[in-house]
Amino acid sequence: MAQRLQPARRAFIRQAGALAAAGASAPLWAATRRDVVVLTAYPDAVVSRFEAAFEKAWPRYRLRVVWRMPHDALPYLRQPGQGGVDVYWSASPRTYVQLKAEKALRKLPVGLAGLPGRVGGSVIDDPDGYFAASEVAGYGFAVNPAYLAREGLPVPADWTDLARPAFAGHLLVPDPVEVGFAPVLVDIPLQAYGWDKGWALWSAIVANARFVGRGGNFVSDEIDGGRSGVGLSIDFFVAAAIANGAPLDFVYPRQGGVNPAHVAVMAGSPNPAGAKAFVEFILSEGGQRILAHPDIRKLPVRPSVYAGLPSGYHNPFAVAEQGGYRYDNGRGRGRAAPVAAAFGQVFVQPRERLAGLWRRLRAADTATWSKAWPLLTAPPCAEAEVDDAAVQQAFFARRDDPAAEARARALELDWAARAQARYARAEALLGGA
Amino acid sequence: MGGLLMRLVLAGLVGCLSPGVAGGEARVLSWQVADAGREAFSRPLADLTEAERERFFRGRSLFNQSWVVAPAKDDRLDGLGPLYNRLACVSCHARNGRGLPPEGQGERMQSMLLRLSVAGVGSHGGARAHPVYGEQFNEEAIPGVTPEGRAELRWIEVRRRLPDGSLVSLRRPRLSFPELGYGAMGPVRISPRVGQQVVGMGLLDAVSDATLEALAAEAKPDGVKGRVNRIGSEPPELGRFGHKANMSSLRAQIAGAFLGDLGITSTLHPQENCTPAQAACRRAPRGGEPELDDAQLDDVEFYLAHLAVPARRDMRAPQVRQGESLFAAAGCVTCHRPALRTGDSSRFPRLAGLDIAPYTDLLIHDMGPGLSDGRPDFQASGREWRTPPLWGIGLTRRITERERYLHDGRARNLTEAILWHGGEAAAARRRFEALARPRREALVAFLESL
């Protein structure tokens, strides 16, 4: 737990330099200022702006940020005294559910008036009031219009467009095993089109694409650099690049989905009043407006804020009112990890093999096509398997629990073996190995 | 102006100020990027190979990475602190641009830090660290360790009337310490510094020692001297980076900032930044030996070395051309050198042998009492500061969202920055002050084209 700093108000510093006269009497708030310790995984562009704005709004508090990736947050918060953390603020829905189950959170000490708590089919606030969404992010396609014009390609409007042979070699897909935002991206078409059709669609899309991992370059880098025409992405990376001058567009497909980030107060918060102030600020009109900064570009959860945002700012609530955003994030939250792992086994690792098969499939006669197509597009497993709670827990806990890792790995190997067998049969039909 | 034009002719400077111009047409050179947007300081050199691009992006990730308290599952990224200023390199160089000082009372130093020292010379030949608070005031600490406190900065306005009757308001900082974690400081020298823009550092790193020595040895007008800050003693290295040129190489600058700002050790700085008086700091868990391994340091160095410099804008606009002539005629180019050539860079061959336009001589100059921080650093006195590069300076407002210049961000625009010039730069400043307002504006327009 962080030690609270004892002000040394009578400190006298003899300043040798010409500029500083240290030791002036401290302002009154300095003696009473208390820390608010926030655990987060937000980047500096987000943290520094909220830090400055919060401390300006609440000068009696000082924000102390402890940074932890989502997969490393739980061990930190399971320490004695919850590591002295007052507030957990991050985009990791599954972690919040787990913390709530462990009774590690206290009920939110703020009212949620003006916060709808859901976007279309996605419930973004905890129904029991232990955590609330602080922002959401959408998914879609980063598009380089100049690239598409040069290649004579249309701007894709929905997932099915990406499966067209014309897009072969022009797509970029984030590897969901490596890129944190991508598992939900993978799950959106699986829910929208159904399990079987969704995997078939992904197979055709992957055949057109190359993958980007976590090497440090982003989809927006690659698309902006003209190295691909279309990149699948979470929206804010691309929206920020566009807001800062990149000549790109971002297309929200008709079948969309959102992923919320949340804020919660820890049960053992050493400074509950400060935690309350921070949560109130995050959810306030002023706090929500910060999300529209060109370096952030996330989607506010307070609909009233959108009226004051730049023209064309994506409003997921308005889209949901028109019937969009049917994605069920509650279902997706549990199965995101096994779905991503399956995707990795059947698509990412054998991508070159799969792309070759699709090239031959697209050139095949109708009779061969009808036999081979199912072999390239079959789901890696039954949908019930990834919806199984024990399977989901194995993937969620695999980093911390050797038994869970063994179970998860066995499933991966099984999915991979089944896919490889299908691909081998397809090669027998289509030729080439 | 006749006298000024004559100075130009005599100096032979007309026509050689702009490496970005050939035959009257602007062109983008290999070390430049044609981007005037908010990504202008974030672009790689255009001709990187695929492997180099991967390395560039790995370095960028590390530069942008928020570091975590050890121990952590992310064992490549743990080891923050125990004492530190900010979580990430980018915290002080947002969008690779300049840092900003606090503006209002109680506002924290988000991209500014305080260098500390006491009288005397340290074991490494540089400033002698404060025995309790060390070389840098760290306002943050990991849980279980007491932060060093909180500094507060207020601005004192100073009015100055120019020869044409214009009244300008300048400001100087005044520091206080409303909170101190380890007791009173006693006698101490304090120097507030904002983060510097980081483009073009590889090119400056590639300027040879011989070039720096030759620049220092040149006879210069107006009483300008300029000298190399020599670092260490066996043998001394020539300083290039830092506000007082107290770092000899880009690699040293990076490793020094990792330790001082983030508390991240490296092979160049294997010891944590804890003083003997900071017991909890010394006991705190470490994130590795060292915390930033050499491969990571290589990647960050590669990234910063290969950031392209934004190409100039509006070069042929009459006002800009006039300002460029006035910049030279006022004598600014004596220190803000418009043309340097890189040497044979052994680390990054593609940076070797290039004609660059950094508008710096990398030398330290006496800038007068108004800018003195009273804190010597190796051979640099309190009044001496390295000539800052001016390339990209015209994009400051766009990238940083506010204009703040000079080592402590006191100048709120380029005119204020010029008016703070004293010492060896006093003659150039007086020539600027003597210009009619439209000519002063033309000179600033030229700077904004850089």
Interface residues (C-beta under 8 A of the other chain):
Chain A: M1 A2 Q3 L5 Q6 P7 A8 R9 R10 A11 F12 I13 R14 Q15 A16 G17 A18 L19 A20 A21 A22 G23 A24 A26 P27 W29 A30 R33 V37 P43 D44 A45 V47 S48 E51 A52 E55 K56 P59 R62 R64 V65 V66 W67 R68 M69 H71 D72 P75 Y76 G83 G84 G215 G216 N217 D221 A241 N244 G245 A246 P294 D295 R399
Chain B: D35 G37 R38 E39 R53 E54 F56 F57 R58 G59 R60 S61 N64 S66 W67 V68 V69 A72 K73 D74 L80 R86 L87 A88 V90 S91 A94 R95 G104 Q105 G106 E107 R108 Q110 A119 E140 A141 P143 G144 V145 T146 P147 G149 R150 A151 E152 R172 P173 R174 L175 S176 F177 P178 E179 L180 G181 G183 A184 M185 G186 P187 V188 R189 I190 S191 P192 P369 S372 D373 G374 R375 G382 D408
